[in-house]
Amino acid sequence: MSEGAPVRLVTPGPGQVDEDAAVTMAQGRSRPAWAEIDLAAVAHNAAVLTRLVAPAELCAVVKAHGYGHGGPAVARAALAGGAGRLAVALVDEGVELREHGVTAPVLLLSECDPAAAATALSYGLTPTVYSADGIAAFSAAAAAAGRPVAVHVKVDTGMHRVGVAPEDLHAVAAAVVADPLLELESIWTHLPVADGVDAVDRAYTEGQLDLFDRLVAELAAAGIRAPLLHAANTAGAIAFPRSRYDMVRCGLGLYGYLPGPAVREAFAEQAGGERLRPAMALKARVVAVRRLEAGERPSYGRRRPLPTGSLVATIPIGYADGVPRSLFDGGFEVLIGGLRRPLAGTVTMDQIMVDCGQDPVQPGDEVVLLGRQGDEVITADDWAAMVGTISYEVVCGVGPRMPRIVINRPDV
């Protein structure tokens, strides 16, 4: 679908489908349910974070299809807001950015399969390495391409997921430096509990940073220096200013959320009154209304009787689109007519049913599952609290058949 093309049944008003925002199945475009992506909010958040972490550079993390917002679209918005680099998890994600005309540096956050090294290099992606196999693969790819490649070396200071062990860092970094086809651009690490609220978590993060500093100093003493050091995710960049080094990798903050109360408190202290703005809203329209008597039990499992006779509205969005079944048990409410309305029964694969009481509701009425309507607002943090997860999972979980509708573009 070309940019600006009409959208059947879905268009919520001003806006358009952005072909960069999502890979959307045809059936997803034929029903009245959509995700609104505010690219101006992404640019605003990038600008706020850029100012906050300066003079460190902002690297916008746009993996997982831009945390569900649309990788190429949010990449461009983040760059417009001041990000200097981008980061993805997969070679395919980096390729997608390049194929949509994004030219900024793109970092691969994990060492890719050796078989993908040539593709990564041909698309100008910056690899992370931490093993002999990874070094060999990119050396061979660089030789085939006839040019050197800059690499980042990741060291595991405590996340224990990927990265070279601290005791092996010198050998890996030395192998990169010794290879005439590789350039050591960066040493980096990752902070798993920078969002922690208790003394144990804070001490763990401080210990990681102490270890990282020591390892970098030891490399420097051996004549090995990398021009770009980075450790901070969104939480680290805000809650631990010492972790900013030369660059920070912000993901969640870019999309308008902060990971936990300690980070939110630190942000409020540092941001000078500026706020981050959620970039995603999730909306639909009522497609059917039926009047049911008290005691009726709508949906699968017939789990809860209606307390009174009610108008029950059917909304064409369900757990296949990222609305968890567990929201029913959490007491989830949607917004219709500016009022909060509870679910009338279990979330189904393609639809939910909403108890509207005696208030008027009719097919075509707008329903907000995430976002604002009137004076009421529902956030990804609200969902996360109900189902025992994190806001990252909420926004990333909005399914691929949900069209992404751009409502603003950055004016930066």
C-alpha positions in Angstrom: 0.0 0.0 0.0 1.5 3.3 -1.0 1.9 6.1 1.6 -1.3 8.2 1.8 -3.5 5.5 0.3 -7.1 5.2 1.6 -7.7 2.7 4.3 -10.9 0.7 4.1 -13.1 0.8 7.2 -10.2 1.7 9.5 -9.4 5.4 9.0 -10.1 7.1 12.4 -10.1 10.6 11.1 -7.0 12.7 10.3 -4.1 10.4 9.5 -2.9 7.8 7.1 -1.4 4.4 6.9 2.4 4.6 6.8 3.8 1.8 4.8 7.0 2.0 7.0 5.0 1.6 10.2 4.0 -2.0 9.9 3.7 -5.1 7.8 -0.1 -5.4 7.9 -2.1 -8.3 6.7 -4.9 -7.5 4.3 -7.6 -8.7 6.7 -6.3 -6.4 9.3 -7.1 -3.5 7.1 -10.7 -4.6 6.5 -12.0 -4.2 10.1 -12.3 -1.2 12.3 -9.4 -1.7 14.6 -6.0 0.1 14.5 -3.0 1.3 16.3 -2.3 5.0 16.1 1.4 5.9 16.0 2.3 9.4 17.0 5.7 10.0 15.3 5.9 13.5 16.6 5.8 12.0 20.1 8.7 9.7 19.2 10.7 12.7 17.9 9.8 14.7 21.0 10.9 11.8 23.3 14.2 11.5 21.4 14.8 15.3 21.8 14.1 15.1 25.5 16.4 12.2 26.0 19.1 13.8 23.8 19.1 16.9 26.0 19.0 14.8 29.2 22.1 12.6 28.4 24.2 15.2 26.6 27.1 15.2 25.8 26.6 11.5 25.3 25.1 10.5 22.0 21.6 9.0 21.8 21.3 5.6 20.1 17.6 4.8 19.5 16.7 1.2 19.9 14.2 0.2 17.2 14.3 -3.5 17.4 11.2 -5.7 17.5 9.7 -3.5 14.8 10.2 -0.4 16.8 8.7 -2.0 19.9 5.6 -2.6 17.9 5.4 0.9 16.6 7.0 0.4 13.1 10.8 0.2 12.8 11.6 2.4 9.8 9.0 5.1 10.7 10.1 5.5 14.3 13.8 5.3 13.3 13.3 8.4 11.1 11.3 10.1 13.8 14.0 9.4 16.4 16.7 10.7 14.1 14.7 13.8 13.5 14.5 14.3 17.3 18.3 14.1 17.7 19.3 10.4 17.9 22.6 9.9 16.1 22.5 6.1 15.8 20.1 3.2 15.8 20.2 -0.3 17.2 18.4 -3.5 16.3 18.5 -7.1 17.4 18.5 -8.9 14.1 20.2 -8.5 10.8 16.8 -8.6 9.1 15.7 -5.6 11.2 18.7 -3.7 10.0 18.1 -4.7 6.4 14.5 -3.4 6.7 15.8 0.0 7.8 18.2 0.2 4.9 15.5 -0.9 2.4 13.3 2.0 3.6 16.1 4.5 3.0 17.5 4.9 6.6 21.2 5.7 6.3 22.2 6.4 9.9 24.6 4.0 11.7 22.8 0.8 12.8 24.2 -1.4 15.6 23.5 -5.1 15.9 23.0 -5.7 19.6 23.9 -9.4 19.5 26.5 -11.3 17.5 24.8 -12.6 14.4 25.0 -16.1 12.9 28.3 -16.3 11.0 26.3 -17.1 7.8 24.6 -13.6 8.1 27.9 -11.7 8.4 28.2 -10.9 4.7 24.6 -9.6 4.6 25.1 -7.4 7.6 28.2 -6.0 6.1 26.7 -5.5 2.7 23.9 -3.4 4.3 26.3 -1.3 6.3 25.3 -2.7 9.7 27.7 -2.3 12.7 28.3 -5.8 14.2 28.7 -6.7 17.9 31.1 -9.5 18.4 32.2 -11.5 21.5 33.6 -14.8 20.2 36.3 -16.1 17.9 33.7 -17.3 15.5 32.1 -13.9 15.3 35.5 -12.2 14.7 36.4 -14.7 12.0 33.0 -14.3 10.3 33.3 -10.5 10.0 37.0 -10.7 9.1 36.1 -13.0 6.2 33.1 -10.8 5.2 35.3 -7.7 5.2 37.9 -9.5 3.1 35.3 -10.5 0.6 34.0 -6.9 0.5 37.4 -5.4 0.2 37.1 -3.0 3.1 37.5 -3.0 6.8 34.6 -3.1 9.2 34.1 -1.3 12.6 32.9 -3.6 15.3 31.7 -3.3 18.9 32.8 -5.8 21.5 30.3 -6.7 24.2 31.4 -7.7 27.7 29.2 -9.5 30.1 29.4 -7.6 33.4 26.4 -9.3 35.0 23.5 -9.7 32.6 24.7 -13.2 31.8 22.9 -13.4 28.5 25.5 -12.8 25.8 28.9 -11.1 25.7 32.5 -12.1 26.4 33.4 -13.1 30.0 35.4 -10.3 31.7 38.5 -12.6 32.0 38.4 -13.1 28.2 37.8 -9.5 27.2 41.5 -8.7 26.6 41.9 -11.7 24.3 38.8 -10.8 22.2 39.7 -7.1 22.0 43.3 -7.9 21.1 42.1 -10.3 18.3 40.0 -7.5 16.8 42.8 -5.0 17.0 45.3 -7.4 15.5 43.0 -8.1 12.5 43.8 -5.5 9.7 40.2 -5.9 8.4 38.5 -5.0 11.7 38.4 -1.8 13.7 37.6 -1.7 17.4 35.0 1.0 17.6 33.5 0.2 20.9 33.5 -1.7 24.2 30.1 -2.0 25.7 27.9 -3.8 28.3 24.3 -4.0 29.5 22.7 -3.3 32.9 19.9 -5.7 33.9 18.7 -4.0 37.1 19.3 -0.3 36.4 15.6 0.1 37.0 15.8 -1.5 40.5 14.4 0.3 43.5 16.2 -1.3 46.3 19.8 -1.0 47.6 20.8 -4.5 46.4 19.9 -3.7 42.8 21.6 -0.3 42.9 24.7 -1.8 44.4 24.7 -4.5 41.6 24.5 -1.8 38.9 27.3 0.2 40.6 29.4 -3.0 40.8 28.8 -3.6 37.0 30.0 -0.1 36.2 33.0 -0.4 38.5 33.9 -3.6 36.7 33.4 -2.1 33.3 35.6 0.9 34.2 38.3 -1.4 35.5 38.2 -3.6 32.3 38.4 -0.5 30.1 41.4 0.8 32.1 43.1 -2.5 31.8 42.7 -2.5 28.1 44.0 1.0 27.9 47.1 0.1 29.9 47.7 -2.7 27.3 47.4 -0.1 24.5 43.9 -1.1 23.4 41.4 1.8 23.3 37.9 2.0 21.8 36.6 5.5 20.9 33.0 4.7 21.9 32.0 3.3 25.3 28.4 2.5 26.1 26.5 0.7 28.9 23.2 2.5 29.5 19.7 1.5 28.5 16.8 3.9 29.2 16.9 3.0 33.0 20.7 3.4 33.2 20.8 6.6 31.3 18.4 8.2 33.7 19.0 6.5 37.1 22.8 6.2 36.8 24.3 9.3 35.0 27.8 7.8 35.3 26.7 5.0 32.9 26.2 7.4 30.0 29.8 7.3 28.8 29.9 8.2 25.1 26.5 6.9 24.1 23.3 5.6 25.6 20.9 3.1 24.1 17.3 4.1 24.8 14.4 1.9 23.8 11.4 2.2 26.1 11.9 5.9 26.8 11.8 6.6 23.1 8.2 5.3 23.0 7.0 7.4 26.0 7.4 5.1 29.0 9.9 4.7 31.8 10.8 1.4 33.5 9.8 1.7 37.1 9.3 4.2 39.9 13.0 4.8 40.6 13.6 5.8 37.0 10.5 7.9 36.9 11.6 9.7 40.1 15.1 10.3 38.7 13.7 11.5 35.4 11.4 14.1 37.2 14.5 15.4 39.0 16.6 15.8 35.9 14.1 16.7 33.1 13.3 20.2 34.1 9.6 19.7 33.8 9.7 18.0 30.4 7.6 14.9 29.9 7.7 11.9 27.7 4.7 11.2 25.5 3.3 7.7 24.8 3.6 7.1 21.0 1.0 4.4 20.6 -2.8 4.4 21.0 -4.9 1.3 20.4 -8.4 1.9 19.1 -11.4 0.2 17.4 -15.1 0.8 16.7 -18.1 -0.9 18.0 -19.5 -3.4 15.4 -22.5 -4.8 17.2 -24.7 -4.1 20.2 -27.2 -6.3 22.0 -29.3 -5.9 25.1 -28.9 -8.7 27.6 -30.7 -9.4 30.8 -29.2 -9.5 34.3 -27.5 -12.9 34.9 -26.5 -13.5 31.3 -22.9 -14.7 30.9 -21.3 -13.5 27.7 -18.3 -15.0 26.0 -16.3 -18.2 26.3 -16.5 -20.0 29.7 -19.6 -17.9 30.7 -17.4 -16.7 33.5 -19.3 -13.8 34.9 -23.0 -12.9 35.1 -24.0 -9.4 34.2 -25.1 -7.7 37.4 -27.9 -5.8 35.7 -29.6 -5.7 32.3 -27.0 -4.1 30.0 -26.2 -3.1 26.5 -23.2 -5.2 25.5 -21.0 -4.0 22.7 -18.8 -6.2 20.5 -15.4 -4.8 19.5 -13.3 -6.4 16.7 -10.0 -6.9 18.5 -8.8 -9.8 20.6 -5.8 -11.7 21.9 -4.5 -12.4 18.4 -4.0 -8.6 18.2 -2.2 -8.3 21.6 -5.1 -7.9 24.0 -4.3 -10.5 26.7 -7.0 -12.8 28.0 -5.8 -12.1 31.5 -7.0 -8.5 31.3 -10.5 -9.8 32.0 -9.3 -11.1 35.4 -7.5 -7.8 36.0 -10.6 -5.8 35.8 -9.7 -4.1 32.5 -11.9 -1.3 31.2 -12.0 0.4 27.8 -13.2 3.9 26.9 -16.4 4.5 25.0 -18.0 8.0 25.0 -15.3 9.2 27.4 -16.4 6.7 30.1 -14.7 3.6 31.4 -16.6 0.4 30.5 -15.7 -3.1 31.9 -15.3 -6.2 29.8 -18.4 -8.3 29.9 -16.6 -11.6 29.3 -13.4 -13.3 28.4 -11.2 -11.8 25.7 -11.5 -14.0 22.5 -9.1 -14.3 19.7 -10.7 -11.6 17.5 -13.2 -9.8 19.6 -14.0 -8.4 23.1 -17.4 -7.7 24.6 -17.9 -4.6 26.8 -20.6 -4.0 29.4 -22.0 -0.5 28.7 -24.8 -0.6 31.3 -27.7 1.5 30.3 -25.6 4.2 28.5 -26.3 4.6 24.8 -23.8 2.9 22.5 -24.1 2.1 18.8 -22.1 0.5 16.0 -19.4 2.9 14.8 -18.7 4.4 18.3 -14.9 4.8 18.9 -13.4 2.5 21.5 -10.0 3.3 23.1 -8.0 0.4 24.7 -4.7 2.4 24.9 -4.7 6.2 24.8 -6.9 9.1 25.7 -10.6 9.8 25.2 -12.0 12.9 26.8 -10.6 13.2 30.3 -9.8 9.6 30.6 -6.5 7.8 29.7 -5.3 4.2 29.6 -1.6 3.5 29.4 0.6 0.5 28.8 1.6 0.7 32.4 -2.0 0.2 33.4 -2.2 -3.0 31.3 1.1 -4.2 32.7 -0.1 -3.7 36.3 -3.2 -5.7 35.6 -1.6 -8.7 34.1 1.8 -8.8 36.0 4.0 -7.8 33.1 5.9 -4.7 31.8 5.0 -2.0 29.4 7.6 -3.3 27.0 5.6 -6.5 26.5 2.3 -4.6 26.1 3.4 -2.4 23.2 5.5 -5.1 21.5 2.6 -7.4 21.7 0.3 -5.5 19.5 0.0 -7.9 16.6 1.1 -7.6 13.0 -2.4 -7.7 11.6 -3.2 -4.4 13.5 -2.8 -1.5 11.0 -0.5 1.3 12.2 -2.0 4.7 11.5 0.3 7.7 11.6 -1.5 10.7 13.2 1.4 13.1 13.4 4.8 13.5 11.8 7.7 15.2 13.6 8.2 18.9 13.3 11.8 19.1 14.6 
